[in-house]
Amino acid sequence: MTAAAADSLLGPALVEEATKKSGLIWVRGTGPARALWHVWHEGAAHLVGDGPGEQPLPAGLTDGSAAEVTVRSKDKGGRLIAWTAAVTELSPHSEEWEAAVAELKGKRLNAPDAEQMTERWARECRVLRLTPGDFRTELPDASHAAAPLPTPATTRRPVPDALPRLLLKRRRKN
């Protein structure tokens, strides 16, 4: 068997196994990539998001578009494989949507409204199917580090110069 034939057989299996076992996948549409929880169902990764209380989906993930998916190792966290996905937005309450949502519901942690969650997803969220296409297992030569996304969170400021002296005075008096 040639190397190309082995890759054509092993590649899809690696995509499936790696994606199934990884808790998060990195998905990029037209903007920066985002880490998203997902479920592997019927040969594709399924996501739910863009609704209140759900994960924000990357820009550019629309029906018929393509996305870049990077799968990390569950134990080491390093990049295992990257693949191109065809994006399909599932219509609420269609047969495919119901099957995907049944799987997604089992993986959704800490949902505030577990009983009404699927109805809320039908009304306010998008359920996407990412079907694998081309894949790459070779690691890139360049860094894939990206600037952090903007956030209102701040880091702790340096300790004021006078604080250690104030704390030491308090201890001596006791």
Order of alpha helices (4+ residues) and beta strands (2+ residues): alpha-beta-beta-beta-beta-beta-beta-alpha-alpha-beta-alpha
